[in-house]
Amino acid sequence: MDANWQYIQTNFDWLGHVAEALCIAVVVSVLGLALFKRRTAIIIGLSFASGHFHGREKRDFEVSVHMHPPHVEAYEMWKWSWDQATDYWPVAIVMLVLLLLVARRKIAPAATTAAEVGKS
């Protein structure tokens, strides 16, 4: 089977960036488990991954237009090229949805002991 890599690059480049962001989020979350509770570590990992891609696409825009420091205009994301925008926004949306799911997830109450059950 011979894959048409040009077609994949042209039409599904954004999906590779989403997969890369998920991998970055997992790595940072696992590292964060050494210092934080699981939920907090996951939130940190997802936030880091989203910020990483924003920084990367901002830098790509700065380079593509030969922008001189302090690069403040690069935050005007509506000026980014279509490729830069489609690299960033799918990642941002997926990371945001995952962040909302993790942040809004209800934490299960602690297991009830037999003594507490007998009291009720």
RALINHU-V475096 format. One record per run of one state. SS is the DSSP state (h for helix, s for strand, l for the rest). FROM is the first residue (numbers start at 0). LEN is the number of residues. If there is no record, write none. Layout:
BEGIN
ss;from;len
SS;FROM;LEN
SS;FROM;LEN
END
This chain:
BEGIN
ss;from;len
l;0;4
h;4;28
l;32;5
h;37;27
l;64;7
h;71;4
l;75;1
h;76;3
l;79;2
h;81;23
l;104;9
h;113;6
l;119;1
END
